[in-house]
Amino acid sequence: MTSSGSYFISPLLLLLSELCLCCVYYTGESCFEVKIEADSNEHPHDDKPRPYLCTVCDKRFKTAEYLKKHKLIHNTEELYSCSQCEKRFTHPGYWRQHMNIHSSKFKCTECGKCFQSNEMLTVHRRIHFGEKPFECTVCSKRFTQSAHLVRHCRFHSGQKPYKCHLCDKAFSQSVDLNNHVTVHTGDKPYICHLCGKAFRVSAYLRRHMRVHTGDKPYKCHLCGKAFSQSAGLNAHRRLHTGDKPNKCRLCDKAFSQSTSLNAHVRLHTGDKPYKCRLCDKAFSQSSTLNTHMRVHTGDKPYKCHLCGKAFTWSADLRHHIRMHTGEKPYKCNLCDMAFSVSARLNNHIRFRHTADRPYKCHLCDKAFSRCTYLRKHTRVHTGEKPYKCQLCDKAFSVSSNLNAHMRVHTGEKPHKCHMCSRAFSKSGYLKKHMKVHT
């Protein structure tokens, strides 16, 4: 207090109060849900013991009061439920505050969501219009809220104040710690009332509900396209702006999405974290592993709408359809030949015009025009047969041989003669049969 009787507030306190206020704006409706938790993560910087154990979910707390509040989550009879949504509260005051949201005059004209104040509505509207006034001074990344910027800056400083008491992991955000703890407990308290699917985090349930409702609240103001998640809208906006904020530290490449950058970095490190549980192969991307698994399962999700033939990969279906249409978009600039597949054009140029065979076997003198041919050839030396039949003990070095073998079990004969009614399991058998007609 100053001599005149007025109070003096330091700039530091003003800054802290602003950050706290922004945090309230950020959480919106969920700020009342935080009151339910009341767990040991309120003060993550101290190392105080947590002797109070919840016997229902094994969570630990620093004080008996925190434990008492937490137990209300498990005792549904003592919770105050909202009549207009599925949220529940441990205190009638929190429940009354929440109910004001449904009747609030501060309503978003874009998605219909209501807020308690105009300030909270202003922060929310930035999601729809892409406004990001808070910029990181290190990497220039921008954010809709100052609290988001504060959390982001921890990635640059390496600060991880939220520590798990069950393992050695630490996190830069409290929400990440809360989500991580459920990995230990296996708790999935958020259940979809339409399909019964359960989730560890309430945000996952909210996103899941959009599958049933078809709700897409995040709209692009440039083209009108809508998305069910804000991350999808943010990634889409970069198509308009050309922005590539995710830069590789090892080369000059940049990417619009962080997932693309992560996959790219593995090219430098050689890391292949996604391993096949049926063979020894490993992959740098999960999508590549999912595609590889079809080799073992025999799954062929891509079907031709003209003849019904099915394929393991979408590229094979595109190439197959050109057999029906006669399309040959890949033309040789050295002669009049054209091909339906780019690989056949490349092989044609190497064999006919250049005879280039850059892929050489280090175990013998053979050379090949394609790396895939070299890989198949190497199995002759190693004896490797990675393609195994799940119905018998046979194994093959080439996937096409496995596919042909599977027809022994299924009785499928896809190669049909167009001059008579005979059909064959292998294309070679059909070629021999055609000599009868010619």
C-alpha positions as CSV (number, residue, x, y, z in Angstrom):
1,M,0.0,0.0,0.0
2,T,1.3,3.5,-0.9
3,S,1.2,6.5,1.4
4,S,-1.9,7.8,-0.2
5,G,-3.8,4.7,0.7
6,S,-3.9,3.2,-2.8
7,Y,-2.6,-0.2,-3.5
8,F,0.5,-0.8,-5.7
9,I,0.6,-4.0,-7.8
10,S,4.0,-5.0,-9.2
11,P,4.3,-5.7,-13.0
12,L,5.2,-9.3,-12.1
13,L,1.9,-9.8,-10.3
14,L,0.1,-8.2,-13.3
15,L,1.8,-10.6,-15.7
16,L,1.0,-13.6,-13.5
17,S,-2.7,-12.6,-13.1
18,E,-2.9,-12.2,-16.9
19,L,-1.6,-15.7,-17.5
20,C,-3.9,-17.2,-14.9
21,L,-6.9,-15.4,-16.6
22,C,-5.9,-16.6,-20.0
23,C,-5.8,-20.2,-18.6
24,V,-9.4,-19.8,-17.4
25,Y,-10.4,-18.6,-20.8
26,Y,-8.6,-21.4,-22.5
27,T,-10.3,-24.2,-20.5
28,G,-13.7,-22.7,-21.0
29,E,-16.3,-25.2,-19.8
30,S,-13.7,-27.6,-18.7
31,C,-12.3,-25.2,-16.1
32,F,-15.1,-26.5,-13.8
33,E,-14.1,-30.1,-14.6
34,V,-10.7,-29.4,-13.2
35,K,-12.3,-28.8,-9.9
36,I,-13.4,-32.4,-9.9
37,E,-9.9,-33.7,-10.3
38,A,-8.4,-31.7,-7.4
39,D,-5.5,-34.1,-7.5
40,S,-1.8,-34.0,-6.8
41,N,-0.9,-32.1,-10.0
42,E,-2.0,-28.7,-8.7
43,H,1.5,-27.9,-7.6
44,P,3.9,-29.9,-9.8
45,H,7.1,-28.0,-8.8
46,D,7.3,-29.3,-5.3
47,D,8.6,-32.7,-4.2
48,K,6.2,-33.2,-1.3
49,P,5.3,-36.9,-0.5
50,R,1.9,-38.1,-1.6
51,P,0.9,-40.5,1.2
52,Y,-2.9,-40.5,0.6
53,L,-3.9,-43.3,-1.8
54,C,-7.2,-43.8,-3.6
55,T,-8.2,-47.4,-3.2
56,V,-10.4,-47.3,-6.4
57,C,-7.9,-46.0,-9.0
58,D,-4.5,-46.0,-7.2
59,K,-4.0,-42.2,-7.6
60,R,-2.0,-40.6,-4.8
61,F,-2.5,-37.2,-3.2
62,K,-0.5,-34.8,-0.9
63,T,-3.4,-34.1,1.5
64,A,-6.4,-35.8,2.8
65,E,-8.6,-33.0,1.5
66,Y,-7.4,-33.6,-2.1
67,L,-8.2,-37.3,-1.7
68,K,-11.6,-36.6,-0.3
69,K,-12.5,-34.4,-3.3
70,H,-11.1,-36.9,-5.7
71,K,-13.3,-39.8,-4.2
72,L,-16.4,-37.9,-5.2
73,I,-15.6,-38.8,-8.8
74,H,-16.2,-42.5,-8.0
75,N,-19.3,-41.8,-5.8
76,T,-21.7,-40.8,-8.6
77,E,-24.5,-40.3,-6.1
78,E,-22.8,-37.2,-4.6
79,L,-22.1,-35.6,-8.0
80,Y,-24.2,-32.7,-9.4
81,S,-25.2,-33.5,-13.0
82,C,-26.0,-31.1,-15.8
83,S,-29.5,-31.7,-17.3
84,Q,-28.4,-30.4,-20.7
85,C,-25.1,-32.2,-21.2
86,E,-23.2,-35.1,-19.5
87,K,-20.9,-33.1,-17.2
88,R,-20.9,-33.7,-13.5
89,F,-19.5,-31.6,-10.6
90,T,-18.5,-32.2,-7.0
91,H,-19.9,-28.9,-5.7
92,P,-23.2,-27.2,-6.3
93,G,-21.4,-23.9,-6.8
94,Y,-19.5,-25.3,-9.8
95,W,-22.7,-26.8,-11.1
96,R,-24.6,-23.5,-11.0
97,Q,-21.7,-21.7,-12.7
98,H,-21.8,-24.3,-15.4
99,M,-25.5,-24.1,-15.9
100,N,-25.1,-20.4,-16.7
101,I,-23.2,-21.4,-19.8
102,H,-26.3,-23.0,-21.4
103,S,-28.3,-19.8,-21.0
104,S,-25.5,-17.4,-21.7
105,K,-26.0,-14.4,-24.0
106,F,-22.4,-14.8,-25.2
107,K,-23.0,-17.3,-28.0
108,C,-20.7,-18.1,-30.9
109,T,-22.4,-17.4,-34.2
110,E,-20.2,-19.9,-36.0
111,C,-20.8,-23.1,-33.9
112,G,-23.4,-22.1,-31.3
113,K,-21.2,-22.7,-28.3
114,C,-22.0,-20.5,-25.3
115,F,-19.6,-18.8,-22.8
116,Q,-19.8,-17.0,-19.5
117,S,-18.2,-13.8,-20.7
118,N,-17.4,-11.8,-23.8
119,E,-13.7,-12.3,-23.2
120,M,-14.0,-16.1,-23.3
121,L,-16.1,-15.8,-26.5
122,T,-13.5,-13.5,-28.1
123,V,-10.7,-16.1,-27.3
124,H,-12.9,-18.9,-28.7
125,R,-13.7,-17.1,-32.0
126,R,-10.0,-17.1,-32.9
127,I,-10.3,-20.8,-33.6
128,H,-12.8,-20.1,-36.4
129,F,-11.0,-17.1,-37.9
130,G,-7.5,-18.3,-37.5
131,E,-6.4,-15.3,-35.5
132,K,-3.1,-16.1,-33.6
133,P,-1.8,-12.9,-31.9
134,F,0.8,-14.6,-29.6
135,E,4.1,-15.3,-31.4
136,C,7.1,-17.4,-30.2
137,T,10.3,-15.3,-30.3
138,V,12.4,-18.5,-30.9
139,C,10.6,-20.2,-33.9
140,S,7.9,-17.6,-34.8
141,K,5.1,-20.1,-34.3
142,R,1.9,-18.3,-33.4
143,F,-0.9,-19.2,-30.9
144,T,-4.5,-18.1,-30.2
145,Q,-3.8,-17.8,-26.4
146,S,-1.0,-16.6,-24.3
147,A,-1.3,-19.8,-22.1
148,H,-0.6,-21.9,-25.2
149,L,2.5,-19.8,-25.9
150,V,3.8,-20.3,-22.4
151,R,3.4,-24.0,-22.7
152,H,5.0,-24.0,-26.1
153,C,8.1,-22.2,-24.8
154,R,8.8,-25.1,-22.5
155,F,9.7,-27.2,-25.5
156,H,12.5,-24.8,-26.3
157,S,13.7,-24.6,-22.7
158,G,13.3,-28.3,-22.1
159,Q,11.3,-27.6,-19.0
160,K,9.2,-30.5,-17.8
161,P,7.8,-29.6,-14.4
162,Y,5.0,-32.3,-14.3
163,K,6.5,-35.6,-13.1
164,C,4.8,-39.0,-12.9
165,H,5.1,-40.5,-9.4
166,L,4.8,-44.0,-10.8
167,C,7.7,-43.9,-13.4
168,D,10.5,-41.5,-14.4
169,K,8.6,-39.7,-17.1
170,A,8.1,-35.9,-17.0
171,F,5.9,-33.6,-19.1
172,S,5.8,-30.0,-20.0
173,Q,2.0,-29.8,-19.6
174,S,-0.2,-31.0,-16.7
175,V,-2.8,-32.4,-19.1
176,D,-0.2,-34.7,-20.6
177,L,0.7,-36.0,-17.2
178,N,-3.0,-36.6,-16.4
179,N,-3.3,-38.5,-19.6
180,H,-0.1,-40.5,-19.0
181,V,-1.2,-41.6,-15.5
182,T,-4.2,-43.5,-17.0
183,V,-1.6,-45.7,-18.9
184,H,-0.6,-47.1,-15.4
185,T,-4.1,-47.3,-14.0
186,G,-5.8,-48.5,-17.3
187,D,-8.7,-46.2,-16.3
188,K,-11.1,-45.3,-19.1
189,P,-13.9,-43.4,-17.3
190,Y,-15.3,-41.5,-20.4
191,I,-17.8,-43.8,-22.1
192,C,-19.8,-43.1,-25.3
193,H,-23.5,-43.7,-24.6
194,L,-24.1,-44.5,-28.3
195,C,-21.6,-47.2,-29.0
196,G,-20.0,-48.1,-25.6
197,K,-16.5,-47.1,-26.6
198,A,-14.4,-45.9,-23.6
199,F,-11.7,-43.3,-23.5
200,R,-9.0,-42.2,-21.1
201,V,-9.4,-38.5,-21.7
202,S,-12.6,-36.5,-21.9
203,A,-11.3,-34.6,-24.9
204,Y,-11.0,-37.9,-26.8
205,L,-14.7,-38.7,-26.0
206,R,-15.8,-35.2,-27.3
207,R,-13.9,-35.7,-30.5
208,H,-15.3,-39.2,-30.9
209,M,-18.9,-38.0,-30.5
210,R,-18.5,-36.0,-33.7
211,V,-18.3,-39.4,-35.5
212,H,-21.9,-40.0,-34.5
213,T,-23.2,-36.4,-34.9
214,G,-21.3,-35.5,-38.0
215,D,-20.4,-32.2,-36.3
216,K,-17.7,-30.2,-38.0
217,P,-17.3,-27.0,-36.1
218,Y,-13.9,-25.9,-37.5
219,K,-14.5,-24.1,-40.8
220,C,-12.0,-22.6,-43.2
221,H,-12.9,-19.0,-43.9
222,L,-11.2,-19.1,-47.3
223,C,-12.9,-22.0,-49.0
224,G,-15.7,-23.1,-46.6
225,K,-14.3,-26.6,-45.9
226,A,-15.2,-27.9,-42.5
227,F,-13.4,-30.2,-40.1
228,S,-14.3,-32.1,-36.9
229,Q,-11.0,-31.3,-35.3
230,S,-9.0,-28.0,-35.0
231,A,-5.8,-29.9,-36.0
232,G,-7.4,-30.8,-39.3
233,L,-8.3,-27.1,-40.0
234,N,-4.8,-25.9,-39.1
235,A,-3.2,-28.4,-41.4
236,H,-5.7,-27.5,-44.2
237,R,-5.0,-23.7,-43.9
238,R,-1.4,-24.4,-44.9
239,L,-2.6,-25.5,-48.3
240,H,-3.8,-21.8,-48.8
241,T,-0.8,-20.1,-47.2
242,G,1.9,-22.5,-48.3
243,D,3.3,-22.3,-44.7
244,K,5.8,-25.0,-43.7
245,P,6.7,-24.3,-40.1
246,N,8.2,-27.7,-39.4
247,K,11.8,-27.5,-40.5
248,C,14.4,-30.3,-40.5
249,R,17.5,-29.4,-38.5
250,L,19.7,-31.8,-40.5
251,C,18.8,-30.5,-44.0
252,D,16.9,-27.6,-45.6
253,K,13.6,-29.4,-46.0
254,A,10.4,-28.0,-44.4
255,F,7.0,-29.6,-43.9
256,S,3.5,-28.3,-43.3
257,Q,2.8,-31.0,-40.7
258,S,4.9,-32.2,-37.8
259,T,4.1,-35.9,-38.5
260,S,5.6,-35.5,-42.0
261,L,8.7,-34.0,-40.4
262,N,9.0,-36.8,-37.9
263,A,8.9,-39.4,-40.7
264,H,11.5,-37.4,-42.7
265,V,13.9,-37.2,-39.7
266,R,14.0,-41.0,-39.6
267,L,15.6,-41.0,-43.1
268,H,18.6,-39.3,-41.4
269,T,18.6,-41.4,-38.3
270,G,17.7,-44.7,-39.9
271,D,15.2,-45.3,-37.0
272,K,12.6,-47.9,-37.8
273,P,10.4,-48.1,-34.7
274,Y,7.4,-49.9,-36.3
275,K,8.2,-53.6,-36.3
276,C,6.3,-56.5,-37.8
277,R,5.3,-59.1,-35.2
278,L,5.2,-61.9,-37.8
279,C,8.6,-61.3,-39.5
280,D,11.8,-59.4,-38.8
281,K,10.9,-56.4,-41.0
282,A,10.8,-52.9,-39.5
283,F,9.5,-49.6,-40.9
284,S,10.0,-45.9,-40.3
285,Q,6.3,-45.1,-40.6
286,S,3.2,-46.8,-39.1
287,S,1.3,-46.6,-42.4
288,T,4.0,-48.6,-44.2
289,L,3.8,-51.3,-41.5
290,N,0.0,-51.4,-41.9
291,T,0.4,-51.9,-45.6
292,H,3.1,-54.6,-45.1
293,M,0.8,-56.6,-42.8
294,R,-1.4,-57.3,-45.8
295,V,1.3,-59.6,-47.0
296,H,0.7,-61.9,-44.0
297,T,-3.0,-61.5,-43.7
298,G,-3.8,-61.7,-47.4
299,D,-6.1,-58.7,-47.1
300,K,-7.0,-57.1,-50.4
301,P,-9.1,-54.0,-49.7
302,Y,-8.9,-52.4,-53.2
303,K,-11.5,-54.0,-55.6
304,C,-12.0,-53.3,-59.3
305,H,-15.5,-52.2,-60.0
306,L,-15.3,-53.6,-63.5
307,C,-14.3,-57.2,-62.9
308,G,-14.2,-57.6,-59.1
309,K,-10.5,-58.4,-58.9
310,A,-9.0,-57.3,-55.6
311,F,-5.6,-55.9,-54.8
312,T,-3.4,-55.4,-51.8
313,W,-2.3,-51.9,-52.7
314,S,-4.2,-49.0,-54.3
315,A,-1.5,-48.4,-56.9
316,D,-2.0,-52.0,-58.2
317,L,-5.7,-51.3,-58.6
318,R,-5.0,-48.0,-60.5
319,H,-2.6,-49.9,-62.8
320,H,-5.1,-52.7,-63.3
321,I,-8.0,-50.4,-64.3
322,R,-5.8,-49.1,-67.2
323,M,-6.0,-52.7,-68.6
324,H,-9.7,-52.1,-69.0
325,T,-9.5,-48.6,-70.2
326,G,-6.4,-49.1,-72.4
327,E,-4.9,-45.9,-70.9
328,K,-1.1,-45.6,-71.3
329,P,-0.1,-42.3,-69.9
330,Y,3.7,-43.0,-69.7
331,K,5.2,-42.4,-73.1
332,C,8.8,-43.0,-74.1
333,N,10.5,-39.9,-75.6
334,L,12.9,-42.1,-77.6
335,C,10.4,-44.2,-79.4
336,D,6.6,-44.7,-79.9
337,M,6.1,-47.1,-77.0
338,A,3.7,-46.2,-74.2
339,F,3.0,-47.9,-70.9
340,S,0.2,-48.0,-68.3
341,V,2.8,-48.1,-65.4
342,S,5.7,-45.7,-64.9
343,A,7.9,-48.6,-63.7
344,R,7.5,-50.4,-67.0
345,L,8.6,-47.2,-68.9
346,N,11.7,-47.0,-66.7
347,N,12.5,-50.6,-67.4
348,H,11.9,-50.1,-71.1
349,I,14.3,-47.2,-71.3
350,R,17.0,-49.1,-69.3
351,F,16.7,-52.3,-71.4
352,R,16.0,-51.0,-74.9
353,H,17.8,-47.7,-75.0
354,T,20.4,-47.6,-72.2
355,A,20.7,-51.1,-70.9
356,D,21.5,-49.5,-67.6
357,R,21.6,-51.9,-64.6
358,P,22.8,-49.9,-61.7
359,Y,21.7,-52.4,-58.9
360,K,24.5,-54.9,-58.6
361,C,24.6,-58.0,-56.4
362,H,27.7,-58.1,-54.1
363,L,27.6,-61.9,-54.0
364,C,27.7,-62.6,-57.7
365,D,28.1,-60.8,-61.0
366,K,24.4,-60.2,-61.7
367,A,23.0,-56.6,-62.1
368,F,19.5,-55.4,-62.3
369,S,17.5,-52.4,-63.6
370,R,15.4,-52.1,-60.4
371,C,16.3,-52.3,-56.7
372,T,13.2,-54.6,-56.2
373,Y,14.7,-57.1,-58.6
374,L,18.0,-57.0,-56.7
375,R,16.2,-57.6,-53.4
376,K,14.3,-60.6,-54.8
377,H,17.6,-62.0,-56.3
378,T,19.5,-61.7,-53.0
379,R,17.1,-64.2,-51.4
380,V,18.5,-66.8,-53.8
381,H,21.8,-66.4,-51.9
382,T,20.3,-66.0,-48.4
383,G,17.5,-68.5,-48.7
384,E,15.1,-66.0,-47.1
385,K,11.4,-66.8,-47.5
386,P,9.5,-64.0,-45.7
387,Y,6.1,-64.7,-47.3
388,K,4.6,-67.5,-45.3
389,C,1.2,-69.3,-45.9
390,Q,-1.0,-69.2,-42.8
391,L,-2.9,-72.3,-43.9
392,C,0.1,-74.6,-44.4
393,D,3.9,-74.6,-43.8
394,K,5.0,-73.4,-47.2
395,A,7.0,-70.2,-47.5
396,F,8.1,-68.1,-50.5
397,S,10.8,-65.6,-51.4
398,V,8.4,-63.6,-53.6
399,S,4.9,-62.3,-52.6
400,S,3.5,-63.1,-56.1
401,N,4.4,-66.8,-55.5
402,L,2.5,-66.7,-52.2
403,N,-0.5,-65.1,-53.9
404,A,-0.5,-67.9,-56.6
405,H,-0.1,-70.5,-53.9
406,M,-3.1,-69.3,-51.9
407,R,-5.3,-70.2,-54.9
408,V,-4.5,-73.9,-54.1
409,H,-6.4,-73.4,-50.9
410,T,-9.2,-71.1,-52.1
411,G,-9.7,-72.8,-55.6
412,E,-9.7,-69.3,-57.2
413,K,-9.1,-69.2,-60.9
414,P,-8.9,-65.5,-61.9
415,H,-7.3,-66.0,-65.3
416,K,-10.1,-66.7,-67.8
417,C,-9.9,-67.6,-71.5
418,H,-11.9,-65.1,-73.6
419,M,-12.4,-67.8,-76.3
420,C,-13.8,-70.6,-74.2
421,S,-15.1,-71.1,-70.7
422,R,-11.9,-72.4,-69.1
423,A,-10.2,-70.6,-66.2
424,F,-6.8,-71.0,-64.6
425,S,-5.1,-70.2,-61.2
426,K,-1.9,-68.9,-62.9
427,S,-1.4,-66.6,-65.9
428,G,1.3,-69.0,-67.2
429,Y,-1.3,-71.8,-67.4
430,L,-3.5,-69.5,-69.4
431,K,-0.7,-68.6,-71.8
432,K,-0.1,-72.3,-72.5
433,H,-3.8,-72.9,-73.0
434,M,-4.1,-70.1,-75.6
435,K,-1.8,-72.0,-77.9
436,V,-4.6,-74.5,-78.3
437,H,-6.7,-71.9,-80.0
438,T,-3.9,-70.4,-82.1
